[in-house]
Structures are given as structure tokens and as C-alpha cells.
Amino acid sequence: MKYYSTNKQSPSVSLQEAVTKGLAPDKGLYMPEKIKSLPDEFYKNIGNMSFQEMAYRVADAFFGEDIEPDTLKNMVYDTLNFDAPLVHVNDHIYSLELFHGPTLAFKDVGARFMARLLGYFIKKQGQSNINVLVATSGDTGSAVANGFLGVDGIHVYVLYPKGLVSEIQEKQFTTLGKNITAVEIDGTFDDCQRLVKSAFLDEELNAKLNLTSANSINVARFLPQAFYYFYAYAQALKQGKADNVVICVPSGNFGNITAGLFAKRMGLPVKRFIASNNKNDVFLEYLQTGKYNPRPSVATIANAMDVGDPSNFVRILDLYHHNHKNICAEISGCRYTDDEIRKTMRDVYKQTNYLLDPHGACGYAALRDLLQKDETGIFLETAHPAKFLETVENTIQSSVPIPEKLQAFMKKEKQSIPMGKEFEEFKRFLSESVGN
Ligand SMILES: *Cc1c(COP(=O)(O)O)cnc(C)c1O
């Protein structure tokens, strides 16, 4: 299958090129030229399929033209070696728990799949020195670093904003060593994202180095996120709750929700979507006014959503042919302040004993506020609450047990390279440290 750029100023490319390049030369994001519907037979049987089985069918629709069936099947099955249970929280509200992977956040799915796909292409090409650049506001870094750890021929550089990620998050990508280097930027997440983008567009660097991205702009990370929307629906179906399903996605760069919109295009019977935001609400403003005004991000307690210029917004525009009315018909929005997020966490914990993380709390709150009587709401619980330990413990005024997987990271020593936010410094560093 071919992939075109959302800016339509550079040629369509193969899957292999879209995955190894990340960003299109015209700075657009790659989109698959077809979104295939899955057949009725698939939807009839969805309730009887395992997560891995249905994910393979979805993966086949995207990647089946480019990868042999057995190889693709192995990639999907290896990626999804953990569950994503749908858990009842309250009234008509369910949590799709996406925190059962190795770094306890939904980004494990896309990162693990991308590491396998990129590894496959590199082997096929006989290459051995690919450099993955990834900007993180917290969870991307850990998921990508752990997904790629020890993969031959790939070195990963994780750029993160100094002091703006939690200690637990930081430990998950600064303690690994091997082919993982953490770069601590004196700036915001948007600065990190800009540095990565600048590196991809710098001709001198690209002449010298094989650079690629593992941010959610990469189709290999972005598309596999569709898998669990099908699984959410299948579980709702089994519980007799599949009519009028509304899915609410705590959103930052809008990669996760866009994968859900793709699932709907493939025929998944989801009635509508809600994008829930923290104070960084440029998307909500777009829904309300039709105008998109990117601005610098502001720091919140749901820090993985602190994004002022969501990179996947252009994919949503492209998917709906820039039609504001059609976008509003399928997606609504919400915004929550830190106080509202804290209150939601406290209230839900008191009423139901269910512990939300600050991101999932935005998702829950939007369903609480916007769900209609005949609808079933599913919010994506995007990370385990223990990843935001201080915030969560201070909010609910009690201690939160730390899962063993996280404790193992906490015991290790942080190693990072401090750096300013000017591109020249980062460029010099890359030129000097790579390939020597
Ligand atoms: C990355 C992340 C988000 C935002 O996802 P996007 O795909 O960037 O919209 C939400 N919650 C958590 C915990 C995250 O790590």
C-alpha cells in the first residue's frame, strides 16, 4: 500500500519508506491511501476472537500487502503479549485499561509494534545504523526506549524536558543503557518536538546519518493503536453494552484518538468520539470556532497531554477533507483544569474505589459530563496511576502500591546528557556522537 503526505507536496511512498523516514519531505504526515473496511464476517465473530486474533485482522488490512502473513502475525502476537481489559467503573462508564504492558502505558502497543517492523525492514535492507529520534513528554520515551532496547542496528535518542516528567517516567528511559541515550533538554516538550523535527529537515545531518522518528507521527506507531478500539468494542459486546458506544480519549498529540477514527472508518460501530484535554485546549477551540490556533503548551498534572500544537491534528483534517462540520459530527471535546482533574480522581476513588491516573481522569470526567442516557461510555485509561505517584497520592491522600515492573526501574541509576534548546547544539551533538 502507498502512503501519501498530508501536505501533498511530495510523492507517495511505500510502507518501508514511510516507516524509515517518519516525516514526509514536505513536512506532512504520512497517511495510508486506503482504509479498508473489515468484512461483516469479522464483526459477527469479533466477540469470539482473542485480542491477538482480531488485531492481526486489523494489521492485515493496513500492512498485509507489504508483509508476509506469518511475519506480520508474529509481529502482532509478540507486540500484544499483555491484556487490555474493559473494566466497569460507574453507571454506564467503562475503563479500557491500556496499562498492562511493560512500561504501563498505552504507548507500549505502538512502540513495540514499530520496533519490530523497523527491525524487519532494516534486516531486509541489510542496514545497521539507524538512529531513532523521539521527543517525549513522559510516556513515549519509556515505551519507545523499552520497545527498542537491544534491537540490532538501531540507536534511540530520547529527548525530554528537564524537570517536566515524573521521576518514575524519567527512570524508565534514563536507566537502560545499551542502545538507548537520554537527552535532557532545558526547555518544554514543544522544544523537544521542534528539535526532532528540525533534525529530520536538516540536509547536512541527513546526508550523514540515517534518522527516523518514533513519535506518533510514524505510521508504524500510529496505526497499531487501532487494535485496542476493536478489542474494547468486542468486550462491550460480550457484556451486552455495544449499542451506542462512545469512546473518550485523553488527548495530547491526538495520535491515539486518530487511530480510533480509523477504526470507525474500517466499520467499527462506535457512535462517536470525545477528545478530552487538560488546559491545553487548542482542539476544543477548533471545534467551537473552526479556527486552529496552536500555542505554547502549559504544564499540567496530566503532563503527557501538555501539547500546544498537536502533531496529528493534520491527520484529522485530512481524514475529514478539512470539513469542520463533519469533524464536529463525530468528535466532541472537553477541557479540565488541574483542580477538576484532582476532584474527579478523588470523587471516583471515594465512590467506586477505582483509582484513575490524571489522564484517565480527564477521560472519565468527559463521559460523566457528556454521556447521554442511552449511551455506553468507554474511556481509555492511558497509563497506570502509579506512574504519577506524587500527584495521585497527594490527591487521594493515601498511598498507592507500586507495581513490580515499576519498582525495578526505580532501583537503577539515571544517566542523561544535559542540553540547551538551540538546534545548533543538538545538531553538533548528533554529528559527533553518531557513527564514531
Ligand atoms: C501520550 C499520552 C496521552 C496522549 O496521547 P496522544 O496520542 O498524544 O493524544 C495521554 N495519556 C497518556 C498517559 C499518555 O502517555
The ligand as a Tripos MOL2 file, in Angstrom:
@<TRIPOS>MOLECULE
LIG
   15    15     1     0     0
SMALL
NO_CHARGES

@<TRIPOS>ATOM
      1 C1          0.7750   10.0680   25.2640 C.3       1 LIG1
      2 C2         -0.2600   10.0500   26.3000 C.ar      1 LIG1
      3 C3         -1.5110   10.6370   26.0900 C.ar      1 LIG1
      4 C4         -1.8350   11.3930   24.8270 C.3       1 LIG1
      5 O1         -1.9020   10.5680   23.6910 O.3       1 LIG1
      6 P1         -1.8390   11.2240   22.2260 P.3       1 LIG1
      7 O2         -1.8220   10.0670   21.2920 O.co2     1 LIG1
      8 O3         -0.5790   12.0260   22.1620 O.co2     1 LIG1
      9 O4         -3.0410   12.0780   22.0840 O.co2     1 LIG1
     10 C5         -2.4700   10.5110   27.0800 C.ar      1 LIG1
     11 N1         -2.2010    9.8810   28.2320 N.ar      1 LIG1
     12 C6         -1.0150    9.3080   28.4840 C.ar      1 LIG1
     13 C7         -0.7830    8.6430   29.7870 C.3       1 LIG1
     14 C8         -0.0020    9.3800   27.5220 C.ar      1 LIG1
     15 O5          1.1690    8.8250   27.7700 O.3       1 LIG1
@<TRIPOS>BOND
     1     1     2 1
     2     2     3 ar
     3     2    14 ar
     4     3     4 1
     5     3    10 ar
     6     4     5 1
     7     5     6 1
     8     6     7 2
     9     6     8 1
    10     6     9 1
    11    10    11 ar
    12    11    12 ar
    13    12    13 1
    14    12    14 ar
    15    14    15 1
@<TRIPOS>SUBSTRUCTURE
     1 LIG1         1 GROUP 0 **** ****
